């Protein structure tokens, strides 16, 4: 019998990066209080979308972020 591996959860606030379970008692983005707050606040969600849009326009890739100063 082969066991199926669950896919790694990705953080919607840090696209391209895995969910690091940075909050206590969290099993992934689906029950993360920070993700909940951002996604349920119109201004925060719009700010996140604008930041992501700018990053894509600048050609920013997730791997590039750690190199920038």
Secondary structure as the mmCIF struct_conf table of DSSP 4:
data_model
#
loop_
_struct_conf.conf_type_id
_struct_conf.id
_struct_conf.beg_label_comp_id
_struct_conf.beg_label_asym_id
_struct_conf.beg_label_seq_id
_struct_conf.end_label_comp_id
_struct_conf.end_label_asym_id
_struct_conf.end_label_seq_id
HELX_LH_PP_P HELX_LH_PP_P1 UNK A 2 UNK A 9
STRN STRN1 UNK A 10 UNK A 10
TURN_TY1_P TURN_TY1_P1 UNK A 12 UNK A 13
BEND BEND1 UNK A 14 UNK A 14
TURN_TY1_P TURN_TY1_P2 UNK A 15 UNK A 16
BEND BEND2 UNK A 17 UNK A 17
STRN STRN2 UNK A 18 UNK A 18
BEND BEND3 UNK A 23 UNK A 23
TURN_TY1_P TURN_TY1_P3 UNK A 24 UNK A 25
BEND BEND4 UNK A 28 UNK A 28
HELX_RH_3T_P HELX_RH_3T_P1 UNK A 29 UNK A 31
HELX_RH_AL_P HELX_RH_AL_P1 UNK A 33 UNK A 39
TURN_TY1_P TURN_TY1_P4 UNK A 40 UNK A 40
HELX_RH_AL_P HELX_RH_AL_P2 UNK A 42 UNK A 57
TURN_TY1_P TURN_TY1_P5 UNK A 58 UNK A 59
HELX_RH_AL_P HELX_RH_AL_P3 UNK A 62 UNK A 65
TURN_TY1_P TURN_TY1_P6 UNK A 66 UNK A 67
#
